Amino acid sequence: MTWKRTQELDKMKWIKKYVSKSTRQKDLDEQRLFKSFAFVVLLGQVFGIMPLSDACGPHEHCIYFKWKSWKVLYTLLVVVGSVFCGWSTIYHMANHGSTMGLVSAVMFYLNSIVVHLLFVSLAKDWAHLMREWSAVDIGMRSYGWPSNLDARLKITSVIILSFATSEHLLSAIQNFVRAINCRNTIAEIFEYFFVNLAYPQVFSSITYSIGIGVTLQVITLISTFSWTYIDLFIILISSALALRFRQVSDRMESYLQAAVAVREIKPRQPLQLSDIVLWRNLREDYNRLSKLCRILNEHISYIVLVSFGSNLFFILVQFFNSLKPIRNTTEMVYFYFSFGFLIGRTICVSLYGSWIHDESQKFIPLLNSVPSTIYNIEVRRFVLHVGIETISLTGKKFFNVTRSIVLSIAGTIVTYELVLIQFYGGQIQKSGNETYGC
């Protein structure tokens, strides 16, 4: 027997040992997704999202949703504030006419309202979803915890929310620079900032006060982060499920390589019962994950729909704004940073959301490469399952989140951008003729 064949046999022994025993990581009974996701839930609660109680509890059964709690009250106050801002903008449009800026403001606050209400609905079902996910974690204990999952979730959250913070700061700095150039005293600067630049549609119908201005700024800050959070949530939840699919495909590939090597050495050896059991376990693990994907999709399909819809709309708005002249360096830095962050975030949501589908498709070439010498009834059932069912997130079944959605979004942008220019093209010329004064 050659040295290479000896290696393959050793690998086969290692596979069977790997399947039969748990890995030597931390205690797997202490590792559950709800614990890894507690950090993300707490971040959302800062902005009035996911008003759960005991989200960091020791067990998934400790998580619960309660209507009579200060977290739900905080969320409702944010929703009321967003409703007020959106209604004031619509009232201003009815009296003074529609502009692209006012339409985008209405959509911005409407998006905040919808996002907060959707996450209230998800918070009611979060404990059930985490119990389903914990059952999968327990059933897949032999695979170990996905490599670096906790660190991946936290690092991704910090990076995306840092970019969102920078974008909001650049927006405020841009307006403050203009207010400082137009007014002298601190009181006049703040009044000009709130009344003329930040919220003219609101203060056209109510009397200005610094308290109202600060409150509106807080509502806008929360709305900005809620818009980013919905994308972050999809990215993180997709990563967690995709990594589980990858564990199953990696095990299948390792087992397939080792089994083929054994059959090449002993081609007349009869099929072992353990081989069928191993293939059945792989198929049941895949089935367990596909069922979890369906359950997850039932809970977050509206969130996926709102995420892609809002990102598409604001990309169209930013493309429209790019046709207007940029008058100073601060405005240029903010515009390109904001536009780049929006496009990058949309691409990340599309790619991470499609990661689940990508990992589920890896099973097709692996199963098709199974040699006839180790083919059995469990492999056949596995092939039928993978070939018939499409595993992916959906936007309430209007679309599947796969890699092709990036091209679909690009085509939609080109189409509807022409419509926007046709309706609001006059504002571009008017903006070019205006001077950048006070």
N, C-alpha and C positions, 0 to 999 in steps of 0.2 A: 504494500500500500504506500502510495506516495505521500510526501509530506503535506501536499495540498489537500489530499483526500482526508488525511488525519485531521487537518484544521476544520474541514467541513463537518466531520463527525463530532468534533468537539463543539462546534457551533450549534449542532442539532441538540446535543445534551444541554447546552446552555439555554436554548429556547424553551425546552420542556421545563427546566428548572425555573426559568423566568416566568412561565405561565402559571406554575403551581404555587409559587411563593410570592409574598409581597416584597416590594423593594425596600431597601434599607435607607429610606429617607426619614423625615420626621414622622411621628405617629400619624398615620393616615386617618385615624378617627378624629383627629383635631383639624383636618383640612377639608374645608367645604367652601363652595363658591360664595355663599352668603357672607362668610368671614372675609374673604378676599375683596368682596364688593362693598363691604361696610364703609371703607374709605371713600368710595365713589358716592355712596348714598349720603354720607355726611357732607360731602362737598355740595351735593344738590340741595340739601336742606338749608345751607347758607343762603341760597337764592330762592327759597320757598318751593323747592321741588322735592318730591318723594317724602311727604310728611309722615314718616313711619315712627313708631315707638319701639325702643329696644332693638334698633337695627344692628347694634354691636353686641347683642346678647350671646351667651355661650352656646345656644342651640337655635336651629331655625324655627322651632316651635315657640320661641320667645318673641319672635317678631309679630307685631300686630298693628292694625290700623284703627285709629279711634277718631271719630268725627269731633268729639269735644276735647280738643287738645290745642295748645298754643301753636303747635306747628301747622295744623290745618288752618287756624285763624290767621297766621302769618301769610300762608299761601293765598287765602281768600282776600286779604288786604292788598297783596300784590296784584291779584286779578282785578280788584275794584280800581286800583290806581291805573292799570293798563286800560281798563274800559273807559275811564275818565279821559285819559290822554287820546285814545282813539276816537272817542265821541267828539272831543274838542276839535280834532283835526277834520273830521267829517263836517262839523258845523262850519268851520272856517272855509272849507271847500265849497259848501253850499252858498255861502255869502260872497266869496271872493274869487271863485273859479278853481278849477283843478289844475295842478301842476304835477310833474313827475315826482318832485320832492315830497309833496303832500300825499300822493298815492302810496309811495314807499313807506312814509311814516305810518299811514293807516295799516298797511300790511305788517309792519314791524311790531306794532302793538297788538294786532290781531294774532300774530304768530305767538307772542308772549302769552296771551290769554289761552290759546289752544294748547300750547305746550304744558302750561301749569295744570290745566284741567285733565289732560291726558295722563300726566304723571300722578295726579290724584287717583285716577281710575286704576293705574298700574299699581300704586301703593296698596290699594285694597286687595289686589290679587298677588302681591309680591311674596307673601308668606307661602301661599300655595305653590307658586312657581319655584321658590327656593327649596321646598320640600321635594318637589319632583326632581330638581337638579341634584339634591343631596342623595336621593335614591340612586341616581346614575353614578355619582361619585363613589358610593358604597359598592355598587355592582362592579365598578371598574377599579377596585382597589389594587388589583394585581399590576395594573399599569403604572401605578405611582402617580404623584401629582404632576401636572404639566410643568415642564421645565421653566423656571423663572416667571411663572404666571403672575405671582403677586407683584414682583418688581416691575414686570411689563405694564400691569394696570396702573401702578402709581406713577411710573416715569411718563407714560403716555398722557395721563391726566395732567401732570405738572407742566409738560411741554405745551399742550394745547391750550390750557387755561392761562399760561403765561403769555402766549401769543394773543389771546383774547384781551387780557389786561393791557398789553402794550397797544393794541389797536384802540381801545377805549381811551387810554391816556393821550394818544396822538390826536384823537378827535377833539378831546377837551382842550389840549394845548393849542391846536389850530385855531379854535374859536377864541381862546383867551388871548392869543397873540393879536388877533384882529381887534378884540375889545380894548386891549391896552393901547393900541395905536389910535383908537378913536375916542377914548375917554381918559380923564386925568386922575380923579380920585378913585379910591378902592370901591366905594359904594356905587359910583357911576359905572365902573368897569363891570361889576357883578350884574348890575341892572341891564346894561347893554348886552352882556353875555346871555342872560336868561331871556330877556324880552325880544331882542332883535335877532339873535343868532340861534339859540338853542330851541326855544319854544315860542316862537311868534304866534303860532296858531292857537296856543292855549291862552296867552296873555292878551290876545285881541278881544277876548270875551270876559276875562276876569281881571281884577286889580292885582298888580304886581306886589309881591312881598318876598323878602329873602328866604323866609321859611318855605313858602310854596315852591320857590325855585330850587332849593336844596332837595325838597321832597320829590320833585319831578326828576331831578338828576339821579336820585337813588332808584326810582322806578325804572329809568332808562338803563341804569347800570345793571339792575337785576334782569331786565328784559334782554339786554345784550348777552349776558352770561347764560341765560336760559336757552337762547338761540344756539349758542356754542355747545351747551351741555347736551342737547338732544343728539348732536352729532357724536360727541364724545361717548355717550351711552351706547350708541349703536356700535361704535368701533370696539369698545371694551367687551361688550356681551358677545359680539361676533368672534373676537379673538379667543375668548374662553371656550366656546363651543368648537371652533375650528381646530384648536390644539388637541381637543379630545379625539376628533376624527383623525388627526394626524397620528396620534398614538396607535390607533387601531390599524391604520394602513402601514405604519412602520413595522408593527408586529407581524402583520400578514406577509410583508415583503421578506422579513427575516426568516419566518417559518417556511415560506415557499422556497427560498434559496437553500435552506438546510434540508428540506424534504426532497427536493430535486437531487441534491448531492447524494443523499442516501440511496435513492432509487437508481442512480447511475452506478453506484458501487454494488448494490444487490437488486438487480432488476426483477428477479423472480420472487422476491420476498412478498408474501401476501399483505394485503392492506390491513394495517393495525387499527383496532377499535379506537385507540387513543388519537389517531389521526383524524377520524371522524369527529371525535369529541372536541378536538382543538378547532376544527373548522366550524363546528356548531357554536362554540363559544365566540369565535370571531363574528359569525353572522348575528348572533344574539346581541353582541356589543354594538354592532353597526345598527341593528334594529332599535336598540335602546336609545342611541343617539339620534336616529332619524325621528323617533317619536318625540324626543325632547325638543328637536328643532320645530316640529309641528306645534307643540304646546307653546314654545317661545314665540313663534310667529303669530299665534292667536292673540297673545298679549301685547305685542309691540308692533303689529302691522300698521296701525294708525300712526304710530310714532315714526316709522320708516317713511310712510307716505308724506307726513308733514315735513320731515327733514329734507327729503329730496325736492318737494314742491317749493319750500321756502328758499332753499339754496338756489334753485333754478331761477326763481323770480328775482332774487337780489343780484345774481350774476348778470341777468338782463339789465337791471337798473345800473349796475356798475359799468357795463359795456356802453350803455347810453351816456352815462356821465363822462366816460373817457373821450367822448366827442366834443366836450366843452373845453374851453381853454383853461389851463392851470396857471394861476397868477403869481404864486410865490413858492419858495422852497418847502415851507412847512406844509402847504396844501399838497404839493407833489409827493412828499414823503408819506403823508397819511394816505393819499389815494392809492399809491402803488402798494404800500404795505397792506392796506385793507383789502384791496382787490386780490393780491397774491395770496393772502391768508384765506380768503373766501374760496378761491379756486382750489388751493391746496387742501382745504378741509373737505370740500366736496369730493375731490379725487380720493382722499383717504377713506371717507365714508363708503364710497363705491367699491374700492378695492378691499377694504377690511370686511364690508358687508358681504362681498362676493367670495371671501376667503372660505366660508362654510361650503359653498357650492364647489369651489376648486378642490378642497380636500375630499369631498364626497366623490368627486369624479376620478380621483386617483385609484379607486378600487377597480374601475372598469378594465384598464390595461393589465392590472395584476391578475384579475380573475381570468381574463382572456389568455393569459400566458400559462395557466395551470396545465401541466402535461397530462395526457390521458392516463398515465400510470398511477397518478395520485388523485384522479378525478373521482368524486363521490357525490352522493345525493345532497349533502350539505353544501358543496360547492355549487351544484346546480341551483339550489334554492337561493343561494347568495347571488348568483348571476341574475336570476329573475328579479329579485328585489331591487338590486342596484340599477338594472336596466329599465325598470318600469317607473320607479318613483324619482321625482326631481327634488333634491334636498337643497333648499335655499330660503332665505328670507324674502318676503314679498311686501309690496306696498298695498295692502288690503286686496291682494290678488290682481291688482291692475298691472303690475309688472313684477318680474323676478329680479332680485338683486344678484346679477352676474357681471362678469367683466365687460360684457357687451353694452351694459348700461352707460358706460362712460361715452361711447360713441353715440348712443341715442341722445344723451344730454347735449353733446356738442351739436348734433343736427338740429335739435329743438331750439337751441340758443340762436343759431343762424336764422331760423325761420321766424321766430317771434321778435328778434331784434329789429328786423325789417318792419314789423307791424308797429313796434314802439316808435321808431323813427318817423313812420308815416303819421302817427297820431300826435306826437309831441315834438316833431322836428323843428317847429317854429321857436321852441324854447331854446334850442341850441344856438340859433342865430341871434336871438335876443340876449342870451348870456354872453355871446362874443362881443356884443356892442356895449355891454355895461362896463363901467369902470369899477375898479376894486376900491371903492371909497366907503365912507361911513354913512 
